[in-house]
Amino acid sequence: MKVEFDEEVCIGMYQCVAEWDAFEKDTSKGKAVLEGSEEVEDGVFAREVPESAELDAKFAARTCPVDAIRIYDDDGEQLIP
């Protein structure tokens, strides 16, 4: 499973931070940060989701009010949103 986070879309509600510890607050930018990720395109960051964190990652994506977090299965199919 893979997660993508669009920092440009993020509005800094930090609901993802409460759901998954891979997200942290960056109060200087007013946005969340996806720890351990790589920038795959301008402002979009991605990383693999460990099996033990799949449920937390899904909750983080579902709680994002602006759909800045996308979850993909191992075949590349988008699951959330």
Summary of the structure (lengths in Angstrom):
residues: 81
radius of gyration: 11.2
end to end distance: 14.2
largest distance: 35.9
contacts: 224
relative contact order: 0.32
helix: 22%
strand: 36%
